[in-house]
Amino acid sequence: MQLKLSIGDPATSNGKSYGVSVSCNKCGDTHDMGVSVTMTNGPIVKQSIASLFDGKALPKVLSDLSGNSVTCPKTGRQSIQKNNHHIFLVPLKS
């Protein structure tokens, strides 16, 4: 199941869609969170939310992601990635 979130007003936004992935605390690989966000002025290539919003406040939708649990497909164990340098936006193909 894919959760779709929007940053800004979705009715007036001509934003692009981005998948969200995280560096796994259990195996070290990067895993898709099953979440997508729509936003304007997003990254052109995979970029951490920390570097994208460097010096700016994270939108609430993105800051809330650091509290979400992710199940590692390799180990089956759950973890929470709280480091915004390890949470990534990945442009989705149109």
PyMOL Python script that loads the backbone (N, CA, C, O; Angstrom):
from pymol import cmd

cmd.read_pdbstr("""\
ATOM      1  N   MET A   1       0.842  -1.178   0.000  1.00  0.00           N
ATOM      2  CA  MET A   1       0.000   0.000   0.000  1.00  0.00           C
ATOM      3  C   MET A   1       0.885   1.238   0.000  1.00  0.00           C
ATOM      4  O   MET A   1       1.839   1.319   0.774  1.00  0.00           O
ATOM      5  N   GLN A   2       0.583   2.186  -0.846  1.00  0.00           N
ATOM      6  CA  GLN A   2       1.354   3.419  -0.967  1.00  0.00           C
ATOM      7  C   GLN A   2       0.579   4.554  -0.303  1.00  0.00           C
ATOM      8  O   GLN A   2      -0.577   4.799  -0.648  1.00  0.00           O
ATOM      9  N   LEU A   3       1.202   5.243   0.641  1.00  0.00           N
ATOM     10  CA  LEU A   3       0.606   6.394   1.296  1.00  0.00           C
ATOM     11  C   LEU A   3       1.051   7.638   0.539  1.00  0.00           C
ATOM     12  O   LEU A   3       2.249   7.844   0.342  1.00  0.00           O
ATOM     13  N   LYS A   4       0.101   8.471   0.112  1.00  0.00           N
ATOM     14  CA  LYS A   4       0.430   9.673  -0.648  1.00  0.00           C
ATOM     15  C   LYS A   4       0.194  10.897   0.216  1.00  0.00           C
ATOM     16  O   LYS A   4      -0.902  11.103   0.738  1.00  0.00           O
ATOM     17  N   LEU A   5       1.233  11.707   0.362  1.00  0.00           N
ATOM     18  CA  LEU A   5       1.165  12.924   1.166  1.00  0.00           C
ATOM     19  C   LEU A   5       1.467  14.114   0.276  1.00  0.00           C
ATOM     20  O   LEU A   5       2.126  13.965  -0.753  1.00  0.00           O
ATOM     21  N   SER A   6       0.997  15.287   0.655  1.00  0.00           N
ATOM     22  CA  SER A   6       1.240  16.487  -0.136  1.00  0.00           C
ATOM     23  C   SER A   6       1.817  17.573   0.750  1.00  0.00           C
ATOM     24  O   SER A   6       1.403  17.748   1.896  1.00  0.00           O
ATOM     25  N   ILE A   7       2.775  18.296   0.204  1.00  0.00           N
ATOM     26  CA  ILE A   7       3.354  19.446   0.900  1.00  0.00           C
ATOM     27  C   ILE A   7       2.821  20.686   0.210  1.00  0.00           C
ATOM     28  O   ILE A   7       2.984  20.844  -1.000  1.00  0.00           O
ATOM     29  N   GLY A   8       2.189  21.559   0.963  1.00  0.00           N
ATOM     30  CA  GLY A   8       1.551  22.732   0.373  1.00  0.00           C
ATOM     31  C   GLY A   8       0.111  22.399   0.026  1.00  0.00           C
ATOM     32  O   GLY A   8      -0.407  21.357   0.428  1.00  0.00           O
ATOM     33  N   ASP A   9      -0.531  23.277  -0.715  1.00  0.00           N
ATOM     34  CA  ASP A   9      -1.929  23.105  -1.097  1.00  0.00           C
ATOM     35  C   ASP A   9      -2.003  22.249  -2.355  1.00  0.00           C
ATOM     36  O   ASP A   9      -1.619  22.711  -3.430  1.00  0.00           O
ATOM     37  N   PRO A  10      -2.490  21.003  -2.249  1.00  0.00           N
ATOM     38  CA  PRO A  10      -2.517  20.131  -3.414  1.00  0.00           C
ATOM     39  C   PRO A  10      -3.409  20.641  -4.536  1.00  0.00           C
ATOM     40  O   PRO A  10      -3.205  20.283  -5.696  1.00  0.00           O
ATOM     41  N   ALA A  11      -4.395  21.471  -4.211  1.00  0.00           N
ATOM     42  CA  ALA A  11      -5.295  21.987  -5.239  1.00  0.00           C
ATOM     43  C   ALA A  11      -4.596  22.989  -6.159  1.00  0.00           C
ATOM     44  O   ALA A  11      -4.961  23.119  -7.327  1.00  0.00           O
ATOM     45  N   THR A  12      -3.600  23.693  -5.638  1.00  0.00           N
ATOM     46  CA  THR A  12      -2.928  24.709  -6.444  1.00  0.00           C
ATOM     47  C   THR A  12      -1.505  24.316  -6.812  1.00  0.00           C
ATOM     48  O   THR A  12      -0.822  25.046  -7.530  1.00  0.00           O
ATOM     49  N   SER A  13      -1.065  23.182  -6.331  1.00  0.00           N
ATOM     50  CA  SER A  13       0.308  22.761  -6.543  1.00  0.00           C
ATOM     51  C   SER A  13       0.463  22.005  -7.853  1.00  0.00           C
ATOM     52  O   SER A  13      -0.332  21.117  -8.163  1.00  0.00           O
ATOM     53  N   ASN A  14       1.484  22.357  -8.616  1.00  0.00           N
ATOM     54  CA  ASN A  14       1.858  21.598  -9.807  1.00  0.00           C
ATOM     55  C   ASN A  14       3.117  20.820  -9.487  1.00  0.00           C
ATOM     56  O   ASN A  14       4.045  20.769 -10.294  1.00  0.00           O
ATOM     57  N   GLY A  15       3.151  20.223  -8.329  1.00  0.00           N
ATOM     58  CA  GLY A  15       4.351  19.569  -7.848  1.00  0.00           C
ATOM     59  C   GLY A  15       4.621  18.234  -8.507  1.00  0.00           C
ATOM     60  O   GLY A  15       3.797  17.700  -9.249  1.00  0.00           O
ATOM     61  N   LYS A  16       5.787  17.717  -8.217  1.00  0.00           N
ATOM     62  CA  LYS A  16       6.220  16.402  -8.667  1.00  0.00           C
ATOM     63  C   LYS A  16       6.079  15.429  -7.506  1.00  0.00           C
ATOM     64  O   LYS A  16       6.015  15.824  -6.342  1.00  0.00           O
ATOM     65  N   SER A  17       6.034  14.157  -7.850  1.00  0.00           N
ATOM     66  CA  SER A  17       5.921  13.116  -6.831  1.00  0.00           C
ATOM     67  C   SER A  17       7.290  12.520  -6.525  1.00  0.00           C
ATOM     68  O   SER A  17       8.125  12.332  -7.410  1.00  0.00           O
ATOM     69  N   TYR A  18       7.490  12.233  -5.252  1.00  0.00           N
ATOM     70  CA  TYR A  18       8.749  11.676  -4.761  1.00  0.00           C
ATOM     71  C   TYR A  18       8.452  10.495  -3.851  1.00  0.00           C
ATOM     72  O   TYR A  18       7.559  10.561  -3.006  1.00  0.00           O
ATOM     73  N   GLY A  19       9.198   9.425  -4.027  1.00  0.00           N
ATOM     74  CA  GLY A  19       9.145   8.314  -3.097  1.00  0.00           C
ATOM     75  C   GLY A  19      10.020   8.638  -1.907  1.00  0.00           C
ATOM     76  O   GLY A  19      10.943   9.446  -2.011  1.00  0.00           O
ATOM     77  N   VAL A  20       9.740   8.017  -0.784  1.00  0.00           N
ATOM     78  CA  VAL A  20      10.543   8.229   0.416  1.00  0.00           C
ATOM     79  C   VAL A  20      11.227   6.908   0.763  1.00  0.00           C
ATOM     80  O   VAL A  20      10.581   5.865   0.862  1.00  0.00           O
ATOM     81  N   SER A  21      12.543   6.974   0.943  1.00  0.00           N
ATOM     82  CA  SER A  21      13.299   5.792   1.348  1.00  0.00           C
ATOM     83  C   SER A  21      14.190   6.150   2.535  1.00  0.00           C
ATOM     84  O   SER A  21      14.490   7.319   2.778  1.00  0.00           O
ATOM     85  N   VAL A  22      14.601   5.126   3.262  1.00  0.00           N
ATOM     86  CA  VAL A  22      15.423   5.336   4.454  1.00  0.00           C
ATOM     87  C   VAL A  22      16.594   4.368   4.476  1.00  0.00           C
ATOM     88  O   VAL A  22      16.515   3.262   3.942  1.00  0.00           O
ATOM     89  N   SER A  23      17.682   4.801   5.103  1.00  0.00           N
ATOM     90  CA  SER A  23      18.791   3.884   5.387  1.00  0.00           C
ATOM     91  C   SER A  23      18.373   3.041   6.576  1.00  0.00           C
ATOM     92  O   SER A  23      17.973   3.568   7.614  1.00  0.00           O
ATOM     93  N   CYS A  24      18.466   1.735   6.420  1.00  0.00           N
ATOM     94  CA  CYS A  24      18.002   0.802   7.444  1.00  0.00           C
ATOM     95  C   CYS A  24      19.005   0.694   8.585  1.00  0.00           C
ATOM     96  O   CYS A  24      20.203   0.523   8.356  1.00  0.00           O
ATOM     97  N   ASN A  25      18.512   0.795   9.810  1.00  0.00           N
ATOM     98  CA  ASN A  25      19.355   0.645  10.998  1.00  0.00           C
ATOM     99  C   ASN A  25      19.729  -0.808  11.254  1.00  0.00           C
ATOM    100  O   ASN A  25      20.644  -1.082  12.031  1.00  0.00           O
ATOM    101  N   LYS A  26      19.033  -1.744  10.608  1.00  0.00           N
ATOM    102  CA  LYS A  26      19.255  -3.173  10.871  1.00  0.00           C
ATOM    103  C   LYS A  26      20.246  -3.801   9.896  1.00  0.00           C
ATOM    104  O   LYS A  26      21.094  -4.594  10.307  1.00  0.00           O
ATOM    105  N   CYS A  27      20.152  -3.451   8.576  1.00  0.00           N
ATOM    106  CA  CYS A  27      21.020  -4.104   7.588  1.00  0.00           C
ATOM    107  C   CYS A  27      21.919  -3.131   6.827  1.00  0.00           C
ATOM    108  O   CYS A  27      22.865  -3.556   6.164  1.00  0.00           O
ATOM    109  N   GLY A  28      21.634  -1.829   6.917  1.00  0.00           N
ATOM    110  CA  GLY A  28      22.465  -0.833   6.251  1.00  0.00           C
ATOM    111  C   GLY A  28      22.037  -0.497   4.834  1.00  0.00           C
ATOM    112  O   GLY A  28      22.548   0.460   4.252  1.00  0.00           O
ATOM    113  N   ASP A  29      21.105  -1.265   4.258  1.00  0.00           N
ATOM    114  CA  ASP A  29      20.610  -0.960   2.918  1.00  0.00           C
ATOM    115  C   ASP A  29      19.587   0.182   2.989  1.00  0.00           C
ATOM    116  O   ASP A  29      19.182   0.610   4.069  1.00  0.00           O
ATOM    117  N   THR A  30      19.186   0.657   1.815  1.00  0.00           N
ATOM    118  CA  THR A  30      18.147   1.674   1.731  1.00  0.00           C
ATOM    119  C   THR A  30      16.857   0.997   1.311  1.00  0.00           C
ATOM    120  O   THR A  30      16.838   0.227   0.350  1.00  0.00           O
ATOM    121  N   HIS A  31      15.762   1.285   2.037  1.00  0.00           N
ATOM    122  CA  HIS A  31      14.467   0.660   1.761  1.00  0.00           C
ATOM    123  C   HIS A  31      13.401   1.718   1.516  1.00  0.00           C
ATOM    124  O   HIS A  31      13.402   2.783   2.133  1.00  0.00           O
ATOM    125  N   ASP A  32      12.491   1.397   0.600  1.00  0.00           N
ATOM    126  CA  ASP A  32      11.331   2.241   0.320  1.00  0.00           C
ATOM    127  C   ASP A  32      10.392   2.188   1.518  1.00  0.00           C
ATOM    128  O   ASP A  32      10.154   1.120   2.081  1.00  0.00           O
ATOM    129  N   MET A  33       9.860   3.348   1.906  1.00  0.00           N
ATOM    130  CA  MET A  33       8.933   3.398   3.043  1.00  0.00           C
ATOM    131  C   MET A  33       7.489   3.132   2.634  1.00  0.00           C
ATOM    132  O   MET A  33       6.623   2.976   3.495  1.00  0.00           O
ATOM    133  N   GLY A  34       7.216   3.078   1.327  1.00  0.00           N
ATOM    134  CA  GLY A  34       5.831   2.922   0.886  1.00  0.00           C
ATOM    135  C   GLY A  34       5.054   4.208   1.014  1.00  0.00           C
ATOM    136  O   GLY A  34       3.829   4.198   1.139  1.00  0.00           O
ATOM    137  N   VAL A  35       5.775   5.323   0.982  1.00  0.00           N
ATOM    138  CA  VAL A  35       5.175   6.652   1.117  1.00  0.00           C
ATOM    139  C   VAL A  35       5.637   7.492  -0.059  1.00  0.00           C
ATOM    140  O   VAL A  35       6.798   7.418  -0.462  1.00  0.00           O
ATOM    141  N   SER A  36       4.730   8.293  -0.614  1.00  0.00           N
ATOM    142  CA  SER A  36       5.139   9.265  -1.623  1.00  0.00           C
ATOM    143  C   SER A  36       4.654  10.637  -1.194  1.00  0.00           C
ATOM    144  O   SER A  36       3.624  10.766  -0.532  1.00  0.00           O
ATOM    145  N   VAL A  37       5.395  11.651  -1.574  1.00  0.00           N
ATOM    146  CA  VAL A  37       5.014  13.032  -1.289  1.00  0.00           C
ATOM    147  C   VAL A  37       4.987  13.796  -2.600  1.00  0.00           C
ATOM    148  O   VAL A  37       5.744  13.491  -3.522  1.00  0.00           O
ATOM    149  N   THR A  38       4.122  14.780  -2.678  1.00  0.00           N
ATOM    150  CA  THR A  38       4.052  15.675  -3.825  1.00  0.00           C
ATOM    151  C   THR A  38       4.472  17.047  -3.347  1.00  0.00           C
ATOM    152  O   THR A  38       3.963  17.560  -2.350  1.00  0.00           O
ATOM    153  N   MET A  39       5.426  17.643  -4.087  1.00  0.00           N
ATOM    154  CA  MET A  39       5.906  18.961  -3.691  1.00  0.00           C
ATOM    155  C   MET A  39       6.508  19.681  -4.884  1.00  0.00           C
ATOM    156  O   MET A  39       6.920  19.056  -5.861  1.00  0.00           O
ATOM    157  N   THR A  40       6.553  20.994  -4.793  1.00  0.00           N
ATOM    158  CA  THR A  40       7.264  21.789  -5.787  1.00  0.00           C
ATOM    159  C   THR A  40       8.677  22.021  -5.255  1.00  0.00           C
ATOM    160  O   THR A  40       8.910  21.922  -4.050  1.00  0.00           O
ATOM    161  N   ASN A  41       9.592  22.318  -6.121  1.00  0.00           N
ATOM    162  CA  ASN A  41      10.985  22.612  -5.749  1.00  0.00           C
ATOM    163  C   ASN A  41      11.657  21.462  -5.011  1.00  0.00           C
ATOM    164  O   ASN A  41      12.448  21.682  -4.094  1.00  0.00           O
ATOM    165  N   GLY A  42      11.344  20.252  -5.410  1.00  0.00           N
ATOM    166  CA  GLY A  42      11.987  19.089  -4.830  1.00  0.00           C
ATOM    167  C   GLY A  42      13.296  18.789  -5.543  1.00  0.00           C
ATOM    168  O   GLY A  42      13.675  19.496  -6.477  1.00  0.00           O
ATOM    169  N   PRO A  43      13.980  17.752  -5.110  1.00  0.00           N
ATOM    170  CA  PRO A  43      15.274  17.417  -5.709  1.00  0.00           C
ATOM    171  C   PRO A  43      15.129  16.808  -7.108  1.00  0.00           C
ATOM    172  O   PRO A  43      14.095  16.234  -7.448  1.00  0.00           O
ATOM    173  N   ILE A  44      16.181  16.947  -7.902  1.00  0.00           N
ATOM    174  CA  ILE A  44      16.213  16.362  -9.247  1.00  0.00           C
ATOM    175  C   ILE A  44      16.650  14.903  -9.170  1.00  0.00           C
ATOM    176  O   ILE A  44      16.212  14.070  -9.963  1.00  0.00           O
ATOM    177  N   VAL A  45      17.515  14.606  -8.211  1.00  0.00           N
ATOM    178  CA  VAL A  45      17.985  13.241  -7.968  1.00  0.00           C
ATOM    179  C   VAL A  45      17.765  12.923  -6.491  1.00  0.00           C
ATOM    180  O   VAL A  45      17.409  13.804  -5.709  1.00  0.00           O
ATOM    181  N   LYS A  46      17.976  11.667  -6.112  1.00  0.00           N
ATOM    182  CA  LYS A  46      17.820  11.251  -4.713  1.00  0.00           C
ATOM    183  C   LYS A  46      18.605  12.184  -3.802  1.00  0.00           C
ATOM    184  O   LYS A  46      19.785  12.448  -4.035  1.00  0.00           O
ATOM    185  N   GLN A  47      17.937  12.682  -2.760  1.00  0.00           N
ATOM    186  CA  GLN A  47      18.574  13.615  -1.830  1.00  0.00           C
ATOM    187  C   GLN A  47      17.954  13.457  -0.453  1.00  0.00           C
ATOM    188  O   GLN A  47      16.751  13.225  -0.326  1.00  0.00           O
ATOM    189  N   SER A  48      18.784  13.583   0.582  1.00  0.00           N
ATOM    190  CA  SER A  48      18.264  13.487   1.944  1.00  0.00           C
ATOM    191  C   SER A  48      17.430  14.724   2.255  1.00  0.00           C
ATOM    192  O   SER A  48      17.664  15.805   1.716  1.00  0.00           O
ATOM    193  N   ILE A  49      16.452  14.539   3.137  1.00  0.00           N
ATOM    194  CA  ILE A  49      15.627  15.691   3.508  1.00  0.00           C
ATOM    195  C   ILE A  49      16.438  16.706   4.308  1.00  0.00           C
ATOM    196  O   ILE A  49      16.122  17.896   4.301  1.00  0.00           O
ATOM    197  N   ALA A  50      17.481  16.244   4.996  1.00  0.00           N
ATOM    198  CA  ALA A  50      18.339  17.165   5.756  1.00  0.00           C
ATOM    199  C   ALA A  50      19.084  18.105   4.817  1.00  0.00           C
ATOM    200  O   ALA A  50      19.161  19.305   5.079  1.00  0.00           O
ATOM    201  N   SER A  51      19.631  17.578   3.731  1.00  0.00           N
ATOM    202  CA  SER A  51      20.380  18.445   2.817  1.00  0.00           C
ATOM    203  C   SER A  51      19.449  19.291   1.959  1.00  0.00           C
ATOM    204  O   SER A  51      19.796  20.419   1.609  1.00  0.00           O
ATOM    205  N   LEU A  52      18.273  18.771   1.614  1.00  0.00           N
ATOM    206  CA  LEU A  52      17.320  19.537   0.815  1.00  0.00           C
ATOM    207  C   LEU A  52      16.798  20.749   1.579  1.00  0.00           C
ATOM    208  O   LEU A  52      16.611  21.820   1.001  1.00  0.00           O
ATOM    209  N   PHE A  53      16.567  20.582   2.861  1.00  0.00           N
ATOM    210  CA  PHE A  53      16.013  21.668   3.675  1.00  0.00           C
ATOM    211  C   PHE A  53      17.066  22.258   4.611  1.00  0.00           C
ATOM    212  O   PHE A  53      16.723  22.765   5.679  1.00  0.00           O
ATOM    213  N   ASP A  54      18.326  22.200   4.231  1.00  0.00           N
ATOM    214  CA  ASP A  54      19.424  22.720   5.051  1.00  0.00           C
ATOM    215  C   ASP A  54      19.180  24.175   5.438  1.00  0.00           C
ATOM    216  O   ASP A  54      19.038  25.038   4.572  1.00  0.00           O
ATOM    217  N   GLY A  55      19.132  24.441   6.732  1.00  0.00           N
ATOM    218  CA  GLY A  55      18.915  25.800   7.227  1.00  0.00           C
ATOM    219  C   GLY A  55      17.463  26.232   7.245  1.00  0.00           C
ATOM    220  O   GLY A  55      17.161  27.357   7.643  1.00  0.00           O
ATOM    221  N   LYS A  56      16.553  25.359   6.821  1.00  0.00           N
ATOM    222  CA  LYS A  56      15.125  25.685   6.796  1.00  0.00           C
ATOM    223  C   LYS A  56      14.372  24.667   7.653  1.00  0.00           C
ATOM    224  O   LYS A  56      14.854  23.563   7.908  1.00  0.00           O
ATOM    225  N   ALA A  57      13.203  25.061   8.079  1.00  0.00           N
ATOM    226  CA  ALA A  57      12.362  24.136   8.844  1.00  0.00           C
ATOM    227  C   ALA A  57      11.783  23.081   7.903  1.00  0.00           C
ATOM    228  O   ALA A  57      11.349  23.393   6.794  1.00  0.00           O
ATOM    229  N   LEU A  58      11.782  21.835   8.360  1.00  0.00           N
ATOM    230  CA  LEU A  58      11.173  20.760   7.581  1.00  0.00           C
ATOM    231  C   LEU A  58       9.657  20.921   7.601  1.00  0.00           C
ATOM    232  O   LEU A  58       9.089  21.243   8.645  1.00  0.00           O
ATOM    233  N   PRO A  59       8.994  20.703   6.471  1.00  0.00           N
ATOM    234  CA  PRO A  59       7.532  20.664   6.499  1.00  0.00           C
ATOM    235  C   PRO A  59       7.083  19.541   7.439  1.00  0.00           C
ATOM    236  O   PRO A  59       7.755  18.515   7.551  1.00  0.00           O
ATOM    237  N   LYS A  60       5.964  19.736   8.102  1.00  0.00           N
ATOM    238  CA  LYS A  60       5.482  18.774   9.095  1.00  0.00           C
ATOM    239  C   LYS A  60       5.345  17.365   8.511  1.00  0.00           C
ATOM    240  O   LYS A  60       5.661  16.380   9.178  1.00  0.00           O
ATOM    241  N   VAL A  61       4.883  17.276   7.289  1.00  0.00           N
ATOM    242  CA  VAL A  61       4.714  15.968   6.646  1.00  0.00           C
ATOM    243  C   VAL A  61       6.040  15.209   6.639  1.00  0.00           C
ATOM    244  O   VAL A  61       6.060  14.007   6.902  1.00  0.00           O
ATOM    245  N   LEU A  62       7.144  15.891   6.342  1.00  0.00           N
ATOM    246  CA  LEU A  62       8.453  15.246   6.303  1.00  0.00           C
ATOM    247  C   LEU A  62       9.020  15.012   7.696  1.00  0.00           C
ATOM    248  O   LEU A  62       9.624  13.970   7.950  1.00  0.00           O
ATOM    249  N   SER A  63       8.833  15.962   8.594  1.00  0.00           N
ATOM    250  CA  SER A  63       9.367  15.772   9.949  1.00  0.00           C
ATOM    251  C   SER A  63       8.669  14.609  10.657  1.00  0.00           C
ATOM    252  O   SER A  63       9.278  13.939  11.491  1.00  0.00           O
ATOM    253  N   ASP A  64       7.408  14.369  10.333  1.00  0.00           N
ATOM    254  CA  ASP A  64       6.672  13.250  10.928  1.00  0.00           C
ATOM    255  C   ASP A  64       7.214  11.896  10.470  1.00  0.00           C
ATOM    256  O   ASP A  64       7.035  10.897  11.167  1.00  0.00           O
ATOM    257  N   LEU A  65       7.873  11.846   9.308  1.00  0.00           N
ATOM    258  CA  LEU A  65       8.394  10.580   8.792  1.00  0.00           C
ATOM    259  C   LEU A  65       9.468   9.985   9.690  1.00  0.00           C
ATOM    260  O   LEU A  65       9.647   8.768   9.728  1.00  0.00           O
ATOM    261  N   SER A  66      10.186  10.847  10.417  1.00  0.00           N
ATOM    262  CA  SER A  66      11.267  10.339  11.269  1.00  0.00           C
ATOM    263  C   SER A  66      10.736   9.530  12.454  1.00  0.00           C
ATOM    264  O   SER A  66      11.517   8.902  13.168  1.00  0.00           O
ATOM    265  N   GLY A  67       9.444   9.537  12.666  1.00  0.00           N
ATOM    266  CA  GLY A  67       8.858   8.743  13.740  1.00  0.00           C
ATOM    267  C   GLY A  67       8.204   7.463  13.253  1.00  0.00           C
ATOM    268  O   GLY A  67       7.685   6.684  14.053  1.00  0.00           O
ATOM    269  N   ASN A  68       8.227   7.239  11.920  1.00  0.00           N
ATOM    270  CA  ASN A  68       7.578   6.054  11.358  1.00  0.00           C
ATOM    271  C   ASN A  68       8.477   4.835  11.425  1.00  0.00           C
ATOM    272  O   ASN A  68       9.678   4.914  11.166  1.00  0.00           O
ATOM    273  N   SER A  69       7.888   3.727  11.772  1.00  0.00           N
ATOM    274  CA  SER A  69       8.602   2.457  11.834  1.00  0.00           C
ATOM    275  C   SER A  69       8.668   1.844  10.433  1.00  0.00           C
ATOM    276  O   SER A  69       7.704   1.907   9.671  1.00  0.00           O
ATOM    277  N   VAL A  70       9.815   1.253  10.107  1.00  0.00           N
ATOM    278  CA  VAL A  70      10.020   0.593   8.820  1.00  0.00           C
ATOM    279  C   VAL A  70      10.459  -0.840   9.095  1.00  0.00           C
ATOM    280  O   VAL A  70      11.323  -1.083   9.938  1.00  0.00           O
ATOM    281  N   THR A  71       9.860  -1.783   8.381  1.00  0.00           N
ATOM    282  CA  THR A  71      10.258  -3.175   8.511  1.00  0.00           C
ATOM    283  C   THR A  71      11.322  -3.496   7.473  1.00  0.00           C
ATOM    284  O   THR A  71      11.116  -3.282   6.278  1.00  0.00           O
ATOM    285  N   CYS A  72      12.445  -4.003   7.925  1.00  0.00           N
ATOM    286  CA  CYS A  72      13.536  -4.387   7.034  1.00  0.00           C
ATOM    287  C   CYS A  72      13.132  -5.653   6.281  1.00  0.00           C
ATOM    288  O   CYS A  72      12.813  -6.663   6.907  1.00  0.00           O
ATOM    289  N   PRO A  73      13.141  -5.615   4.932  1.00  0.00           N
ATOM    290  CA  PRO A  73      12.768  -6.819   4.189  1.00  0.00           C
ATOM    291  C   PRO A  73      13.799  -7.948   4.301  1.00  0.00           C
ATOM    292  O   PRO A  73      13.478  -9.103   4.020  1.00  0.00           O
ATOM    293  N   LYS A  74      15.017  -7.630   4.702  1.00  0.00           N
ATOM    294  CA  LYS A  74      16.048  -8.667   4.846  1.00  0.00           C
ATOM    295  C   LYS A  74      15.968  -9.382   6.188  1.00  0.00           C
ATOM    296  O   LYS A  74      16.065 -10.607   6.258  1.00  0.00           O
ATOM    297  N   THR A  75      15.787  -8.596   7.265  1.00  0.00           N
ATOM    298  CA  THR A  75      15.823  -9.176   8.608  1.00  0.00           C
ATOM    299  C   THR A  75      14.435  -9.389   9.209  1.00  0.00           C
ATOM    300  O   THR A  75      14.272 -10.183  10.136  1.00  0.00           O
ATOM    301  N   GLY A  76      13.429  -8.676   8.677  1.00  0.00           N
ATOM    302  CA  GLY A  76      12.085  -8.750   9.241  1.00  0.00           C
ATOM    303  C   GLY A  76      11.928  -7.927  10.507  1.00  0.00           C
ATOM    304  O   GLY A  76      10.857  -7.913  11.114  1.00  0.00           O
ATOM    305  N   ARG A  77      12.990  -7.243  10.909  1.00  0.00           N
ATOM    306  CA  ARG A  77      12.944  -6.445  12.141  1.00  0.00           C
ATOM    307  C   ARG A  77      12.546  -5.013  11.823  1.00  0.00           C
ATOM    308  O   ARG A  77      12.849  -4.492  10.749  1.00  0.00           O
ATOM    309  N   GLN A  78      11.867  -4.390  12.764  1.00  0.00           N
ATOM    310  CA  GLN A  78      11.435  -3.006  12.593  1.00  0.00           C
ATOM    311  C   GLN A  78      12.449  -2.056  13.200  1.00  0.00           C
ATOM    312  O   GLN A  78      13.119  -2.369  14.185  1.00  0.00           O
ATOM    313  N   SER A  79      12.542  -0.881  12.582  1.00  0.00           N
ATOM    314  CA  SER A  79      13.398   0.168  13.134  1.00  0.00           C
ATOM    315  C   SER A  79      12.800   1.518  12.776  1.00  0.00           C
ATOM    316  O   SER A  79      11.941   1.626  11.901  1.00  0.00           O
ATOM    317  N   ILE A  80      13.271   2.536  13.466  1.00  0.00           N
ATOM    318  CA  ILE A  80      12.852   3.915  13.208  1.00  0.00           C
ATOM    319  C   ILE A  80      14.103   4.702  12.862  1.00  0.00           C
ATOM    320  O   ILE A  80      15.069   4.712  13.625  1.00  0.00           O
ATOM    321  N   GLN A  81      14.084   5.365  11.705  1.00  0.00           N
ATOM    322  CA  GLN A  81      15.220   6.190  11.304  1.00  0.00           C
ATOM    323  C   GLN A  81      14.928   7.628  11.731  1.00  0.00           C
ATOM    324  O   GLN A  81      14.050   8.276  11.160  1.00  0.00           O
ATOM    325  N   LYS A  82      15.646   8.125  12.717  1.00  0.00           N
ATOM    326  CA  LYS A  82      15.416   9.478  13.238  1.00  0.00           C
ATOM    327  C   LYS A  82      16.375  10.510  12.649  1.00  0.00           C
ATOM    328  O   LYS A  82      16.181  11.713  12.824  1.00  0.00           O
ATOM    329  N   ASN A  83      17.411  10.037  11.951  1.00  0.00           N
ATOM    330  CA  ASN A  83      18.411  10.937  11.374  1.00  0.00           C
ATOM    331  C   ASN A  83      17.953  11.382   9.991  1.00  0.00           C
ATOM    332  O   ASN A  83      17.866  10.567   9.073  1.00  0.00           O
ATOM    333  N   ASN A  84      17.658  12.677   9.838  1.00  0.00           N
ATOM    334  CA  ASN A  84      17.147  13.199   8.568  1.00  0.00           C
ATOM    335  C   ASN A  84      18.166  13.114   7.434  1.00  0.00           C
ATOM    336  O   ASN A  84      17.797  13.266   6.269  1.00  0.00           O
ATOM    337  N   HIS A  85      19.431  12.875   7.747  1.00  0.00           N
ATOM    338  CA  HIS A  85      20.438  12.657   6.703  1.00  0.00           C
ATOM    339  C   HIS A  85      20.288  11.259   6.095  1.00  0.00           C
ATOM    340  O   HIS A  85      20.912  10.962   5.076  1.00  0.00           O
ATOM    341  N   HIS A  86      19.474  10.405   6.705  1.00  0.00           N
ATOM    342  CA  HIS A  86      19.268   9.034   6.232  1.00  0.00           C
ATOM    343  C   HIS A  86      17.831   8.779   5.776  1.00  0.00           C
ATOM    344  O   HIS A  86      17.411   7.633   5.618  1.00  0.00           O
ATOM    345  N   ILE A  87      17.086   9.869   5.566  1.00  0.00           N
ATOM    346  CA  ILE A  87      15.733   9.797   4.996  1.00  0.00           C
ATOM    347  C   ILE A  87      15.801  10.544   3.673  1.00  0.00           C
ATOM    348  O   ILE A  87      16.197  11.709   3.628  1.00  0.00           O
ATOM    349  N   PHE A  88      15.406   9.860   2.578  1.00  0.00           N
ATOM    350  CA  PHE A  88      15.627  10.406   1.243  1.00  0.00           C
ATOM    351  C   PHE A  88      14.338  10.604   0.458  1.00  0.00           C
ATOM    352  O   PHE A  88      13.380   9.844   0.600  1.00  0.00           O
ATOM    353  N   LEU A  89      14.336  11.648  -0.376  1.00  0.00           N
ATOM    354  CA  LEU A  89      13.302  11.839  -1.381  1.00  0.00           C
ATOM    355  C   LEU A  89      13.886  11.364  -2.696  1.00  0.00           C
ATOM    356  O   LEU A  89      15.000  11.743  -3.060  1.00  0.00           O
ATOM    357  N   VAL A  90      13.139  10.535  -3.412  1.00  0.00           N
ATOM    358  CA  VAL A  90      13.582   9.975  -4.674  1.00  0.00           C
ATOM    359  C   VAL A  90      12.538  10.342  -5.744  1.00  0.00           C
ATOM    360  O   VAL A  90      11.380   9.937  -5.639  1.00  0.00           O
ATOM    361  N   PRO A  91      12.945  11.107  -6.772  1.00  0.00           N
ATOM    362  CA  PRO A  91      11.969  11.469  -7.815  1.00  0.00           C
ATOM    363  C   PRO A  91      11.341  10.218  -8.443  1.00  0.00           C
ATOM    364  O   PRO A  91      12.040   9.263  -8.780  1.00  0.00           O
ATOM    365  N   LEU A  92      10.021  10.240  -8.592  1.00  0.00           N
ATOM    366  CA  LEU A  92       9.331   9.122  -9.237  1.00  0.00           C
ATOM    367  C   LEU A  92       9.188   9.416 -10.726  1.00  0.00           C
ATOM    368  O   LEU A  92       9.024  10.566 -11.135  1.00  0.00           O
ATOM    369  N   LYS A  93       9.252   8.385 -11.505  1.00  0.00           N
ATOM    370  CA  LYS A  93       9.085   8.551 -12.955  1.00  0.00           C
ATOM    371  C   LYS A  93       7.634   8.909 -13.239  1.00  0.00           C
ATOM    372  O   LYS A  93       6.717   8.362 -12.628  1.00  0.00           O
ATOM    373  N   SER A  94       7.441   9.822 -14.161  1.00  0.00           N
ATOM    374  CA  SER A  94       6.062  10.279 -14.490  1.00  0.00           C
ATOM    375  C   SER A  94       5.280   9.222 -15.227  1.00  0.00           C
ATOM    376  O   SER A  94       4.119   9.442 -15.573  1.00  0.00           O
TER     377      SER A  94
END
""", "prot")
cmd.dss("prot")
cmd.show_as("cartoon", "prot")
cmd.util.cbc("prot")
cmd.orient("prot")
